[in-house]
C-alpha cells in the first residue's frame, strides 16, 4: 500500500500538472521601505534607450522637414524683398523725374520774368532811340554826345534788342504797320518803300512794329493799237 501511494503522489506531481509560478514585478521607482530611488532595471534601461533613440529620430525628421521648408521660406522672403526694392526704385525714378521737370519749369519761369523786366525797361527807351536816330540823320549827333549814344545803343543791342524795318523788305503785317499805300509796276508784291519809324524786337517779343509805306504791284496798261495798222485797214476797204 505504501508503494501505490508513492505512485499516486508521483502522478500528481508530474510536470504537466505543475502550474507556472506567478511573478510580481515591482516597477515602482521609489523604494517604499527606504524612500530612495531604485536603480533602473535592465528593461527600464532598454525602454529609456529606445525612448532616447525615438526622440533622436523624431528630431532628425523635424530637422529634415525644417531644412526642406527653409529654402521655400527664403525664396518667399527674397521675392518679397525684390518686390519692395522694385517699388522703391520706381518711386525714386518718378520723384527724380518730377523734380527735374520742376527745375526746368522754374528755370523757364525765371527766365521769362527776367526777359519781361528787361523788355519793359528797353521799351521805355525806344523814344530815346528815335530821338538819337533823328539827330543822326540831321547831322547833330557828333562829338561826346555821339560817343554816349553809341554806348547806349551797343548796350541795348547786347541785352537783346534788335531793330528791323528797311526799304525793300517784303511787307509783313505782323511786324509792319502800313500808314501809306501806293501801287507800281516795279515791284512784284507788297513791298516796304519808306520807313517812317523803325520797329524793335527783344528776343522773340515784338516791342513795336515798324511804321512804313507800302507799294503794291500794279500790272502795266495794255499798249494802244498802232495808227499805221488802222490806216492800212481803211485803204483796203
C-alpha positions in Angstrom: 0.0 0.0 0.0 2.9 2.3 0.6 4.0 1.7 -2.9 0.7 2.7 -4.5 0.6 5.9 -2.5 4.0 6.9 -3.7 2.9 6.2 -7.3 -0.1 8.3 -7.0 2.0 11.0 -5.4 4.3 10.9 -8.4 1.5 11.2 -10.9 0.1 14.2 -9.0 3.5 16.0 -9.2 4.1 15.4 -12.9 5.3 18.4 -15.0 2.0 18.5 -16.9 0.1 19.1 -13.7 2.6 21.8 -12.4 1.4 25.5 -12.7 3.7 28.4 -13.7 4.8 30.4 -10.8 3.3 33.9 -10.5 5.9 36.6 -10.8 5.2 40.0 -9.4 7.5 42.8 -10.6 7.7 45.9 -8.5 8.1 48.8 -11.0 8.0 51.5 -8.5 10.9 53.9 -8.9 10.9 54.7 -5.2 11.6 52.0 -2.7 8.7 52.0 -0.2 10.9 50.9 2.6 13.9 53.2 2.3 12.3 56.0 0.3 15.2 56.3 -2.1 15.1 56.0 -5.8 15.7 52.5 -7.1 18.3 51.7 -9.7 16.9 51.3 -13.3 16.4 47.8 -14.2 17.6 46.3 -17.5 14.2 46.6 -19.1 13.9 50.2 -17.9 17.3 50.9 -19.4 16.2 49.4 -22.7 13.0 51.4 -22.6 14.8 54.5 -21.9 17.3 53.8 -24.6 14.5 53.1 -27.1 12.8 56.3 -26.0 16.0 58.3 -26.5 16.5 56.7 -29.9 12.9 57.6 -30.9 13.4 61.1 -29.7 16.6 61.4 -31.8 14.8 60.0 -34.9 11.9 62.4 -34.4 14.4 65.3 -34.0 16.1 64.3 -37.2 12.8 64.1 -39.1 11.9 67.5 -37.7 15.3 68.9 -38.8 14.8 67.5 -42.3 11.4 69.0 -42.6 12.6 72.3 -41.4 15.5 72.1 -43.9 13.1 71.4 -46.7 10.8 74.3 -45.6 13.8 76.7 -45.2 14.6 77.2 -48.9 10.9 77.8 -49.7 10.8 80.4 -46.9 14.0 82.0 -48.1 12.7 82.1 -51.7 9.5 83.8 -50.5 11.4 86.3 -48.4 13.7 87.1 -51.4 10.8 87.6 -53.7 9.1 89.9 -51.2 12.4 91.9 -50.8 12.9 92.2 -54.6 9.3 93.4 -54.9 9.9 96.1 -52.3 13.2 97.1 -53.9 11.4 97.4 -57.3 8.6 99.5 -55.9 11.1 101.8 -54.1 13.2 102.1 -57.3 10.1 103.1 -59.3 9.1 105.7 -56.7 12.7 107.1 -56.8 12.6 107.4 -60.6 9.2 109.1 -60.5 10.3 111.6 -57.8 13.5 112.3 -59.8 11.6 112.9 -63.0 9.1 115.2 -61.2 12.0 117.1 -59.6 13.8 117.5 -63.0 10.5 118.8 -64.5 10.1 121.2 -61.6 13.6 122.6 -62.0 13.1 123.1 -65.8 9.7 124.8 -65.3 11.2 127.0 -62.5 14.2 128.0 -64.7 11.9 128.7 -67.6 9.6 130.9 -65.5 12.6 132.7 -64.0 14.0 133.5 -67.5 10.5 134.6 -68.6 10.2 137.1 -65.7 13.8 138.4 -66.3 13.2 138.9 -70.0 9.8 140.6 -69.3 11.5 143.0 -66.9 14.3 143.8 -69.5 11.8 144.3 -72.3 9.8 146.7 -70.1 12.9 148.8 -69.4 14.0 148.7 -73.1 10.5 149.7 -74.2 10.7 152.9 -72.2 14.0 153.8 -74.0 12.6 153.4 -77.6 11.6 157.1 -77.8 15.2 158.0 -76.8 16.5 155.8 -79.6 14.1 157.6 -82.0 15.5 161.0 -81.0 19.1 159.7 -81.4 18.3 158.4 -84.9 16.7 161.7 -86.0 19.6 163.7 -84.6 22.0 161.4 -86.5 20.0 161.9 -89.7 20.2 165.7 -89.3 24.0 165.6 -88.5 23.6 166.7 -84.9 24.9 163.5 -83.4 28.6 164.4 -83.0 31.4 164.5 -80.5 30.9 163.3 -76.9 27.1 163.2 -77.5 27.7 160.6 -80.3 30.0 158.5 -78.1 27.4 158.3 -75.3 24.7 157.5 -77.9 26.8 154.7 -79.4 27.5 153.2 -75.9 23.7 153.2 -75.1 22.8 151.6 -78.4 25.5 149.0 -78.0 24.4 148.1 -74.5 20.8 147.7 -75.6 21.9 145.5 -78.6 23.9 143.3 -76.3 20.9 142.9 -74.0 18.9 141.5 -76.9 17.3 144.5 -78.7 17.1 144.2 -82.4 15.9 146.9 -84.8 14.0 145.9 -88.0 12.3 147.7 -90.9 14.2 148.7 -94.0 13.3 149.8 -97.5 12.9 146.9 -99.9 11.6 144.4 -97.2 8.6 142.3 -98.0 5.6 143.7 -96.2 4.7 141.6 -93.2 1.6 142.8 -91.3 2.7 141.0 -88.1 5.8 143.4 -87.8 4.9 146.3 -90.1 2.3 149.0 -89.6 1.3 150.4 -93.1 0.4 154.0 -93.0 0.6 154.7 -96.7 -0.2 152.6 -99.7 0.7 153.1 -103.4 1.0 150.9 -106.5 3.7 150.4 -109.0 4.7 148.0 -111.8 8.3 148.0 -110.5 7.5 145.7 -107.6 6.3 142.1 -107.7 4.3 142.3 -104.5 3.6 144.3 -101.4 7.0 146.0 -100.6 8.2 148.4 -97.9 9.3 151.5 -99.8 9.6 154.0 -97.0 10.4 153.5 -93.3 8.9 156.3 -91.1 9.8 154.7 -87.8 11.9 151.7 -87.0 10.5 148.7 -85.3 12.2 146.8 -82.4 12.2 143.2 -81.2 13.5 142.0 -77.9 14.2 138.3 -78.1 11.1 136.7 -79.6 8.9 139.6 -78.5 8.0 142.5 -80.8 8.2 145.6 -78.8 7.0 147.9 -81.5 6.1 147.3 -85.2 7.8 149.4 -87.9 5.8 152.3 -89.3 6.2 152.0 -93.1 4.8 153.0 -96.5 3.8 150.0 -98.8 3.9 149.8 -102.5 1.8 147.1 -104.2 2.2 145.6 -107.6 0.2 147.2 -110.5 0.2 145.5 -113.9 1.2 147.7 -116.8 -1.6 149.1 -119.0 -2.1 147.4 -122.4 -0.4 149.4 -125.3 -2.9 151.1 -127.7 -3.1 149.7 -131.3 -0.7 151.3 -133.9 -2.1 154.0 -136.2 -0.5 152.6 -139.3 -2.3 149.3 -139.0 -5.6 151.2 -138.7 -4.8 153.2 -141.9 -4.0 150.1 -143.8 -7.3 148.6 -142.9 -9.1 151.7 -144.2 -7.2 151.7 -147.5 -8.1 148.0 -148.1 -11.7 148.9 -147.7 
